[in-house]
């Protein structure tokens, strides 16, 4: 049907040119060769298997880990005029049989399928009766047992190489350090695959990390200019998810909880509302987000510390897939560190524990760095970057530091003299000279360190202790009531042989103009005052069509496409085809509706 990849890009997707390595990756698959693709979220990875599936004979089989997202992916392809379907447990027996027959008859361009189904003998037998164009393994990092999204069924996908040796395979992920890449290659038998590794930078995302003081007040400050924006708020526990969602609702936000403890029906309902409605906030555990295609997520907020930079990058990468400005905002404190260390100490073998500790240390380094955060983030993935990105909190307002050598000596001495058996609260009580029942019981009011810290507040001492833990000068005994203990690394500072500079933390919840509350949202599509009427009319048209076709609004057209219509104001079908994102199928389905809106606006402007 189509003669070239560029023809499909123009006619089906409505884009004029390929970007970056897109054309090379597509050519690799079209020619029957394997590929491993590491590319940031929003880089157009779906094109790499969709276009070759349309060019090669047979059906492209896409292995997708989330059943809940398959319908939206298929709906989006069908809106483009592509024959796509999915096979999963949400279908009735009759529906499954119909799709299987369409597959056998060669009527499908794309078939989405979960790894759990693909490894079944019945499914493999079905595929052997069909002509398969290619296999696409999405979210390939799920194969890594060292990763943050491990899925056991992915380990069996190496059988594709054995059962279908002549069918090209492509593995795709947005997140993988060197170790995970090697594991993907080994476990999926992709030794001969050509690797395409793009830069990990998402320049449209602004990164900001602040000290956790009053989480709810801080979150409210961050959200104050974002009432009409879609976003995700991540929490570590299910209870915190539900409590935060309920509280945000009382503050006037449309906030929905999402975690594995909710019923499948409720999770599906909440996810659907997030994808299809505007201005919805999902408050979730890490159970939410993989494969989310929503392009206009304007912010991702973390109320708790992720356990690794991979997890942080994956979760924040769900913001700004449309390339428009977006925010990645996080608050964290010492209790987050202790909680994650406790989780790491439970079960697992020593090798795994060491790996997890290394990842947490890297995450803490990102939190406490006083230089460009983006540089630290990209360097973790062995990606080069400028010394300053200009789009993180540290670059925009460089943090202050202070000589904390003497303060650190006071803390370290106090921990030592109290026997390295007490937690943060007790150590600070001794430093501040508080005669609490516990202090008196252990006669710590008689220590030389009792009251030597009265020049600083409790919040300041908490800041010092947190940073000493992060820097490895103190450790928290997670198996011994969270007692603070000295490490060998603290000796030079304790003896006065080495100075120590720490960041100055904000010690009260940020106000409207503070750095930790985030800048005033820059993420809304900029529209001039004289354009607002037409802009809202185009959005209303999109919303009406989305409801009519039962798809999310972005499946009709992205904001960027509407913005181009706003600027160009196409009055004919030929003019509409010049708009980026308008292909022949969408022109046929929706073009007339938008042309009518634009024409009516032009007529009113002349009156």
C-alpha positions as CSV (number, residue, x, y, z in Angstrom):
1,X,0.0,0.0,0.0
2,X,2.8,2.4,0.9
3,X,6.1,2.7,-1.0
4,X,8.3,4.4,1.6
5,X,8.6,5.4,5.3
6,X,8.5,9.1,4.5
7,X,5.3,8.6,2.6
8,X,3.7,7.0,5.6
9,X,5.1,9.8,7.9
10,X,3.5,12.4,5.6
11,X,0.2,10.8,4.8
12,X,-0.7,8.8,7.9
13,X,0.9,10.9,10.7
14,X,0.9,14.3,9.1
15,X,4.6,15.1,9.7
16,X,7.0,16.4,7.1
17,X,10.4,15.2,8.3
18,X,11.9,12.5,10.5
19,X,13.9,13.6,13.5
20,X,17.3,12.5,14.7
21,X,17.8,8.7,14.3
22,X,14.2,7.9,13.4
23,X,14.8,7.2,9.7
24,X,17.9,5.0,10.5
25,X,16.0,2.9,13.1
26,X,13.1,2.4,10.8
27,X,15.3,1.4,7.9
28,X,17.1,-1.1,10.2
29,X,13.7,-2.9,10.9
30,X,12.4,-2.6,7.3
31,X,15.5,-4.4,6.2
32,X,14.9,-7.3,8.6
33,X,17.5,-6.5,11.2
34,X,17.2,-6.3,15.0
35,X,17.5,-3.0,17.0
36,X,17.9,-1.8,20.6
37,X,16.6,1.7,21.1
38,X,17.2,3.9,24.1
39,X,15.5,7.2,23.7
40,X,13.9,9.7,26.1
41,X,10.1,9.7,26.5
42,X,8.5,11.9,23.8
43,X,11.1,10.9,21.2
44,X,8.6,9.2,19.0
45,X,9.6,5.6,19.8
46,X,6.3,4.1,18.6
47,X,7.1,5.2,15.0
48,X,10.0,2.8,15.0
49,X,7.7,-0.3,14.9
50,X,4.5,1.2,13.5
51,X,6.0,2.4,10.2
52,X,8.0,-0.8,9.5
53,X,4.9,-2.8,10.3
54,X,3.1,-0.9,7.6
55,X,5.9,-1.4,5.1
56,X,6.8,-5.1,5.8
57,X,4.5,-7.9,4.9
58,X,2.5,-9.3,7.8
59,X,1.4,-8.0,11.2
60,X,3.6,-6.2,13.7
61,X,3.4,-7.8,17.1
62,X,3.9,-5.2,20.0
63,X,4.7,-6.6,23.4
64,X,3.2,-4.1,25.9
65,X,3.3,-4.7,29.7
66,X,0.1,-2.8,30.6
67,X,-3.2,-4.2,29.5
68,X,-5.0,-1.0,30.7
69,X,-3.1,1.1,28.0
70,X,-3.6,-1.2,25.0
71,X,-7.1,0.1,24.2
72,X,-5.9,3.8,24.1
73,X,-2.9,2.8,21.9
74,X,-5.2,0.9,19.5
75,X,-7.7,3.7,19.5
76,X,-5.0,6.2,18.5
77,X,-3.8,4.0,15.6
78,X,-7.4,3.4,14.4
79,X,-7.9,7.2,14.3
80,X,-4.9,7.3,11.9
81,X,-6.6,4.7,9.6
82,X,-4.3,1.9,10.7
83,X,-5.8,-1.6,11.3
84,X,-4.8,-2.3,14.9
85,X,-6.1,-4.5,17.6
86,X,-5.2,-6.0,21.0
87,X,-5.5,-9.4,22.6
88,X,-5.9,-9.4,26.4
89,X,-8.1,-10.7,29.2
90,X,-10.6,-7.8,28.9
91,X,-12.0,-9.3,25.7
92,X,-14.8,-11.9,25.5
93,X,-14.0,-15.3,24.0
94,X,-15.9,-14.3,20.8
95,X,-14.0,-11.0,20.5
96,X,-10.7,-12.8,20.9
97,X,-11.6,-15.4,18.3
98,X,-12.6,-12.6,15.9
99,X,-9.2,-10.8,16.3
100,X,-7.3,-14.1,16.0
101,X,-9.1,-14.8,12.7
102,X,-8.3,-11.3,11.5
103,X,-4.7,-12.0,12.3
104,X,-4.6,-15.3,10.5
105,X,-6.3,-13.6,7.4
106,X,-3.7,-10.9,7.4
107,X,-6.2,-8.1,8.1
108,X,-4.2,-6.5,10.9
109,X,-1.3,-4.0,10.6
110,X,-0.6,-4.1,14.4
111,X,-1.5,-6.4,17.3
112,X,-0.7,-5.4,20.9
113,X,-0.3,-8.3,23.3
114,X,0.9,-8.7,26.9
115,X,4.1,-10.7,27.6
116,X,2.1,-13.1,29.8
117,X,0.0,-14.1,26.8
118,X,2.8,-14.2,24.4
119,X,4.8,-16.8,26.3
120,X,1.8,-19.2,26.2
121,X,2.1,-22.1,23.8
122,X,-1.3,-21.4,22.3
123,X,-0.3,-17.9,21.3
124,X,3.0,-19.1,19.9
125,X,1.1,-21.7,17.8
126,X,-1.2,-18.9,16.6
127,X,1.6,-16.7,15.5
128,X,3.3,-19.6,13.6
129,X,0.2,-19.7,11.4
130,X,0.5,-16.0,10.5
131,X,2.9,-13.8,8.7
132,X,4.7,-11.7,11.4
133,X,6.3,-8.4,10.2
134,X,8.3,-7.8,13.4
135,X,8.3,-8.1,17.2
136,X,8.5,-4.8,19.2
137,X,9.3,-5.2,22.9
138,X,8.2,-2.0,24.6
139,X,9.5,-1.0,28.0
140,X,12.4,-3.4,27.6
141,X,14.0,-2.4,30.9
142,X,11.3,-4.6,32.5
143,X,13.6,-7.6,31.7
144,X,16.2,-6.3,34.2
145,X,16.2,-8.1,37.5
146,X,18.2,-5.1,38.8
147,X,15.8,-2.6,37.5
148,X,12.9,-0.7,39.1
149,X,10.1,-2.2,36.9
150,X,11.1,-5.9,36.7
151,X,8.5,-8.2,35.1
152,X,9.2,-11.9,35.3
153,X,7.4,-12.7,32.1
154,X,9.9,-10.6,30.1
155,X,12.6,-13.2,30.9
156,X,10.9,-15.6,28.6
157,X,10.9,-13.3,25.6
158,X,14.2,-14.6,24.4
159,X,12.2,-17.5,22.9
160,X,11.2,-15.1,20.1
161,X,14.7,-15.4,18.7
162,X,14.5,-19.2,18.8
163,X,10.9,-19.6,17.4
164,X,11.0,-16.8,14.8
165,X,14.7,-16.4,13.8
166,X,13.9,-14.6,10.6
167,X,11.6,-12.0,12.1
168,X,13.3,-8.7,13.2
169,X,12.9,-7.6,16.8
170,X,13.2,-4.1,18.3
171,X,13.5,-3.5,22.1
172,X,12.7,0.0,23.3
173,X,13.1,1.8,26.6
174,X,13.5,5.3,27.8
175,X,15.5,4.3,30.9
176,X,18.5,2.1,31.2
177,X,22.0,2.6,32.6
178,X,24.9,0.5,31.2
179,X,24.2,-2.5,33.4
180,X,20.6,-2.6,32.4
181,X,21.5,-2.3,28.7
182,X,23.8,-5.2,29.0
183,X,21.1,-7.2,30.7
184,X,18.5,-6.4,28.0
185,X,20.9,-7.5,25.3
186,X,21.7,-10.8,27.1
187,X,18.2,-11.8,28.2
188,X,16.5,-10.9,24.9
189,X,19.2,-12.5,22.8
190,X,19.9,-9.2,21.0
191,X,23.7,-9.7,20.7
192,X,23.6,-8.9,17.0
193,X,21.2,-6.0,17.3
194,X,22.3,-2.5,16.4
195,X,22.0,-0.1,19.3
196,X,20.6,3.3,18.8
197,X,21.2,5.4,21.9
198,X,20.0,9.0,21.9
199,X,20.8,11.6,24.5
200,X,18.8,11.3,27.8
201,X,18.2,15.0,28.1
202,X,14.6,16.4,28.3
203,X,15.4,20.1,28.0
204,X,11.8,21.1,28.4
205,X,11.5,19.7,31.9
206,X,12.6,22.0,34.8
207,X,14.0,20.0,37.8
208,X,13.5,21.3,41.3
209,X,14.2,19.6,44.6
210,X,13.6,21.1,48.1
211,X,13.9,20.2,51.7
212,X,10.7,18.6,53.1
213,X,9.3,20.8,55.8
214,X,5.5,20.9,55.6
215,X,4.6,18.6,52.7
216,X,1.0,19.7,52.2
217,X,1.7,23.4,52.5
218,X,4.7,23.0,50.1
219,X,2.6,21.0,47.6
220,X,-0.2,23.6,47.7
221,X,2.4,26.3,47.0
222,X,3.6,24.4,44.0
223,X,0.1,23.7,42.6
224,X,-1.2,27.2,43.2
225,X,-0.7,28.3,39.5
226,X,-1.6,24.9,38.1
227,X,-5.3,24.5,38.7
228,X,-6.2,23.6,35.1
229,X,-3.2,21.4,34.4
230,X,-2.8,17.7,34.3
231,X,-0.2,16.2,36.6
232,X,1.0,13.3,38.7
233,X,1.8,13.3,42.4
234,X,3.9,10.3,43.6
235,X,3.8,9.0,47.1
236,X,5.6,6.0,48.6
237,X,2.6,4.4,50.5
238,X,-1.0,3.6,49.5
239,X,-2.3,5.3,52.6
240,X,-0.5,8.5,51.8
241,X,-1.8,8.3,48.2
242,X,-5.4,8.2,49.4
243,X,-5.0,10.8,52.1
244,X,-3.3,13.2,49.7
245,X,-5.9,12.8,47.0
246,X,-8.7,13.3,49.4
247,X,-7.0,16.4,50.8
248,X,-6.3,17.9,47.4
249,X,-10.0,17.4,46.6
250,X,-10.9,19.5,49.6
251,X,-8.6,22.2,48.2
252,X,-10.6,22.4,45.0
253,X,-8.5,20.1,42.7
254,X,-9.7,17.1,40.7
255,X,-7.4,14.6,42.4
256,X,-7.8,10.8,42.0
257,X,-5.9,8.0,43.8
258,X,-4.2,5.2,42.1
259,X,-2.4,2.2,43.6
260,X,-2.3,-1.6,43.4
261,X,-4.6,-2.0,46.4
262,X,-7.6,-0.4,44.5
263,X,-9.9,-2.6,42.5
264,X,-9.0,-3.1,38.8
265,X,-12.2,-1.3,37.8
266,X,-11.5,1.7,39.9
267,X,-7.9,1.9,38.7
268,X,-9.2,1.8,35.1
269,X,-11.8,4.4,35.8
270,X,-9.3,6.8,37.4
271,X,-6.7,6.2,34.6
272,X,-9.3,6.8,31.9
273,X,-10.4,10.1,33.5
274,X,-6.8,11.2,33.7
275,X,-6.3,10.5,30.0
276,X,-9.6,11.9,28.8
277,X,-10.4,14.8,31.0
278,X,-8.4,18.0,31.4
279,X,-6.9,19.3,34.7
280,X,-7.0,15.9,36.5
281,X,-4.3,15.1,39.0
282,X,-3.4,11.5,39.7
283,X,-2.0,10.8,43.1
284,X,-0.2,7.5,42.9
285,X,2.4,5.0,43.9
286,X,4.9,3.7,41.3
287,X,2.1,1.3,40.2
288,X,1.0,4.2,37.9
289,X,2.6,5.6,34.8
290,X,4.5,3.0,32.7
291,X,3.6,3.5,29.1
292,X,1.3,6.5,29.7
293,X,0.9,8.2,26.4
294,X,-0.8,11.4,27.6
295,X,1.4,14.2,26.0
296,X,0.2,17.2,28.0
297,X,1.2,16.1,31.6
298,X,2.5,19.5,32.8
299,X,4.1,18.4,36.1
300,X,5.3,15.4,38.1
301,X,5.6,16.0,41.8
302,X,7.3,13.6,44.3
303,X,6.3,13.9,48.0
304,X,8.7,11.0,48.8
305,X,12.2,10.1,47.6
306,X,12.4,7.6,44.7
307,X,14.8,4.8,45.4
308,X,17.0,5.4,42.3
309,X,17.8,7.9,39.6
310,X,16.4,5.4,37.0
311,X,13.0,5.5,38.8
312,X,13.1,9.3,39.2
313,X,14.0,9.7,35.5
314,X,11.3,7.3,34.4
315,X,8.6,9.0,36.6
316,X,9.5,12.6,35.8
317,X,9.8,11.7,32.1
318,X,6.0,11.3,32.0
319,X,5.8,15.1,32.0
320,X,6.0,17.2,28.9
321,X,5.9,14.5,26.3
322,X,4.6,17.1,23.8
323,X,7.9,19.1,24.2
324,X,6.2,22.0,25.9
325,X,7.6,23.3,29.3
326,X,6.9,21.0,32.2
327,X,8.0,20.7,35.9
328,X,9.6,17.9,37.9
329,X,9.3,19.0,41.5
330,X,10.3,17.0,44.6
331,X,10.6,17.4,48.4
332,X,12.5,15.0,50.6
333,X,13.9,14.6,54.1
334,X,16.0,12.4,56.3
335,X,13.0,10.2,57.1
336,X,12.7,9.3,53.4
337,X,16.3,8.1,53.5
338,X,15.8,6.0,56.6
339,X,12.6,4.5,55.1
340,X,14.3,3.5,51.9
341,X,17.3,2.1,53.7
342,X,14.9,0.0,55.9
343,X,13.2,-1.3,52.7
344,X,16.6,-2.3,51.3
345,X,17.6,-4.2,54.4
346,X,14.6,-6.5,54.2
347,X,15.2,-9.8,52.4
348,X,17.2,-9.9,49.1
349,X,20.8,-11.1,48.8
350,X,23.8,-9.1,49.6
351,X,24.7,-8.4,46.0
352,X,21.2,-6.9,45.4
353,X,21.5,-4.9,48.6
354,X,24.8,-3.4,47.5
355,X,23.3,-2.5,44.1
356,X,20.3,-0.8,45.7
357,X,22.6,1.1,48.1
358,X,24.6,2.4,45.2
359,X,21.5,3.6,43.4
360,X,20.1,5.3,46.5
361,X,23.5,7.0,47.1
362,X,23.4,8.4,43.5
363,X,19.8,9.6,44.1
364,X,20.8,11.4,47.3
365,X,23.7,12.9,45.4
366,X,21.3,14.4,42.9
367,X,19.2,15.8,45.8
368,X,22.0,17.5,47.7
369,X,24.2,18.7,44.7
370,X,24.7,22.5,44.7
371,X,25.6,22.6,41.0
372,X,23.4,21.9,37.9
373,X,21.0,19.0,38.6
374,X,20.6,18.1,34.9
375,X,24.4,17.6,34.6
376,X,24.3,15.1,37.5
377,X,21.2,13.4,36.1
378,X,22.7,13.0,32.6
379,X,26.1,12.0,33.8
380,X,24.5,9.1,35.7
381,X,23.5,7.7,32.3
382,X,27.0,8.5,30.8
383,X,25.5,11.3,28.8
384,X,27.4,14.6,28.3
385,X,25.9,17.9,29.3
386,X,26.8,21.6,29.7
387,X,28.0,22.8,33.1
388,X,24.7,24.7,33.5
389,X,21.4,23.9,31.9
390,X,19.6,27.1,32.9
391,X,16.4,25.1,33.6
392,X,16.8,23.6,37.1
393,X,16.4,25.3,40.4
394,X,20.2,25.3,41.1
395,X,21.0,27.0,37.8
396,X,18.3,29.6,38.1
397,X,18.9,30.5,41.7
398,X,22.3,29.0,42.9
399,X,22.0,27.6,46.4
400,X,23.9,29.2,49.2
401,X,26.5,27.1,51.1
402,X,28.1,27.6,54.5
403,X,31.1,26.4,56.4
404,X,29.5,23.7,58.5
405,X,32.8,22.2,59.8
406,X,32.2,23.2,63.4
407,X,28.5,22.3,63.3
408,X,29.4,18.9,61.9
409,X,32.0,18.3,64.7
410,X,29.3,19.1,67.3
411,X,26.9,16.6,65.8
412,X,29.6,13.9,65.4
413,X,30.9,14.4,68.9
414,X,27.3,14.3,70.3
415,X,26.6,11.0,68.5
416,X,29.8,9.5,69.8
417,X,29.3,10.6,73.4
418,X,25.7,9.3,73.5
419,X,27.0,5.9,72.6
420,X,25.9,5.8,68.9
421,X,22.6,4.3,70.2
422,X,20.1,7.1,69.7
423,X,18.2,8.6,66.8
424,X,18.0,12.1,65.4
425,X,15.4,13.5,67.9
426,X,17.5,12.5,71.0
427,X,20.8,13.8,69.5
428,X,19.2,17.2,68.7
429,X,17.7,17.4,72.2
430,X,21.1,16.9,73.7
431,X,22.6,19.5,71.4
432,X,19.9,22.0,72.3
433,X,20.2,21.3,76.0
434,X,16.7,20.0,76.5
435,X,16.2,18.2,79.8
436,X,13.7,15.6,78.4
437,X,12.8,12.5,80.4
438,X,15.0,10.4,78.0
439,X,18.0,12.8,78.3
440,X,17.8,12.8,82.1
441,X,17.2,9.0,82.3
442,X,20.5,8.4,80.4
443,X,22.3,11.3,82.3
444,X,23.1,12.9,79.0
445,X,22.6,16.3,80.5
446,X,26.0,15.8,82.1
447,X,27.8,15.3,78.8
448,X,30.2,17.9,77.4
449,X,28.0,18.1,74.3
450,X,24.8,19.0,76.2
451,X,23.6,22.4,75.1
452,X,26.6,23.1,72.7
453,X,24.1,23.6,69.8
454,X,21.8,26.3,71.2
455,X,23.0,28.7,68.5
456,X,21.1,26.7,65.9
457,X,17.4,25.7,65.7
458,X,16.1,22.2,65.6
459,X,15.3,22.6,61.9
460,X,18.9,23.7,61.2
461,X,20.3,20.6,63.1
462,X,18.0,18.4,61.2
463,X,19.4,19.8,58.0
464,X,23.0,19.3,59.1
465,X,22.3,15.7,60.2
466,X,20.5,14.9,56.9
467,X,23.4,16.2,54.8
468,X,25.9,14.3,57.0
469,X,24.0,11.1,56.4
470,X,23.8,11.7,52.6
471,X,27.5,12.5,52.5
472,X,28.3,9.3,54.3
473,X,29.8,10.8,57.5
474,X,26.9,9.4,59.5
475,X,24.9,6.2,59.0
476,X,21.4,5.3,60.2
477,X,21.3,1.8,61.8
478,X,18.0,0.7,60.2
479,X,18.1,-2.6,62.2
480,X,18.7,-0.9,65.5
481,X,15.9,1.7,66.1
482,X,17.4,4.1,63.5
483,X,20.3,5.0,65.7
484,X,22.9,7.4,64.3
485,X,26.4,6.0,64.0
486,X,29.7,7.3,62.9
487,X,31.5,6.1,59.8
488,X,35.2,6.0,58.9
489,X,34.6,8.9,56.5
490,X,33.8,11.3,59.3
491,X,37.3,11.1,61.0
492,X,39.0,13.9,59.0
493,X,36.1,16.3,59.7
494,X,35.8,15.3,63.4
495,X,39.5,15.9,63.9
496,X,39.5,19.2,62.1
497,X,41.7,18.0,59.3
498,X,39.0,18.7,56.6
499,X,36.5,21.5,56.2
500,X,32.9,20.8,55.2
501,X,30.5,23.1,53.3
502,X,26.8,22.3,53.3
503,X,23.9,23.8,51.5
504,X,21.7,26.3,53.3
505,X,18.2,24.8,53.4
506,X,15.0,26.8,53.5
507,X,13.7,26.0,56.9
508,X,10.1,27.1,56.5
509,X,7.5,26.3,53.8
510,X,8.1,28.4,50.7
511,X,5.9,31.3,49.9
512,X,4.5,32.4,46.6
513,X,7.8,33.8,45.3
514,X,10.1,31.2,46.7
515,X,12.3,28.9,44.6
516,X,10.9,25.7,46.1
517,X,7.3,26.6,45.3
518,X,8.3,26.6,41.6
519,X,8.2,29.5,39.2
520,X,4.9,30.7,38.0
521,X,3.7,28.0,35.6
522,X,5.2,28.5,32.1
523,X,3.7,25.3,30.8
524,X,0.4,26.5,29.4
525,X,0.4,26.9,25.6
526,X,1.2,30.7,25.1
527,X,-1.8,32.4,23.5
528,X,-2.1,36.1,22.8
529,X,-5.2,37.8,24.2
530,X,-6.6,38.3,20.7
531,X,-6.2,34.6,20.0
532,X,-8.0,33.3,23.2
533,X,-11.5,33.1,21.6
534,X,-10.4,31.0,18.7
535,X,-8.1,28.9,20.9
536,X,-10.9,28.0,23.2
537,X,-13.2,27.3,20.2
538,X,-10.6,24.8,18.8
539,X,-10.2,23.1,22.2
540,X,-14.0,22.8,22.5
541,X,-14.2,21.3,19.0
542,X,-11.5,18.8,20.0
543,X,-13.3,17.9,23.2
544,X,-16.6,17.3,21.5
545,X,-15.0,15.1,18.9
546,X,-13.1,13.2,21.6
547,X,-16.3,12.4,23.4
548,X,-18.0,11.4,20.1
549,X,-15.2,9.0,19.2
550,X,-14.7,7.9,22.8
551,X,-10.9,8.7,22.8
552,X,-8.7,11.1,24.8
553,X,-8.6,14.7,23.4
554,X,-4.9,14.3,22.5
555,X,-5.7,11.4,20.2
556,X,-7.7,13.8,18.0
557,X,-4.9,16.4,17.9
558,X,-2.1,17.5,20.2
559,X,-2.0,21.0,21.6
560,X,0.9,21.8,19.3
561,X,-1.3,21.0,16.3
562,X,-4.1,23.2,17.6
563,X,-1.5,26.0,18.1
564,X,-0.3,25.7,14.5
565,X,-4.0,25.9,13.4
566,X,-4.3,29.0,15.5
567,X,-1.3,30.6,13.8
568,X,-2.0,29.5,10.2
569,X,-5.8,29.5,10.3
570,X,-6.3,27.0,7.4
571,X,-9.5,27.6,5.4
572,X,-9.3,24.6,3.0
573,X,-8.5,20.9,3.1
574,X,-5.3,21.6,1.3
575,X,-4.3,24.2,3.8
576,X,-5.2,21.8,6.6
577,X,-2.9,19.1,5.3
578,X,0.0,21.5,5.7
579,X,-0.5,21.5,9.5
580,X,1.9,19.3,11.4
581,X,0.0,16.3,12.9
582,X,-2.8,16.3,10.3
583,X,-2.6,13.2,8.1
584,X,-5.1,12.1,5.5
585,X,-7.2,9.9,7.8
586,X,-7.6,12.7,10.4
587,X,-8.2,15.2,7.7
588,X,-11.1,13.0,6.4
589,X,-12.5,12.5,9.9
590,X,-12.1,15.9,11.6
591,X,-10.7,18.4,9.1
592,X,-14.0,19.9,8.1
593,X,-15.1,20.5,11.7
594,X,-12.0,22.5,12.5
595,X,-12.1,24.4,9.2
596,X,-15.7,25.4,10.0
597,X,-14.6,26.7,13.5
598,X,-11.8,28.7,12.0
599,X,-14.0,30.1,9.2
600,X,-16.8,31.1,11.6
601,X,-14.2,32.9,13.7
602,X,-12.9,34.8,10.7
603,X,-16.4,35.9,9.7
604,X,-17.2,37.1,13.2
605,X,-13.9,39.1,13.2
606,X,-15.0,40.9,10.1
607,X,-18.3,42.0,11.4
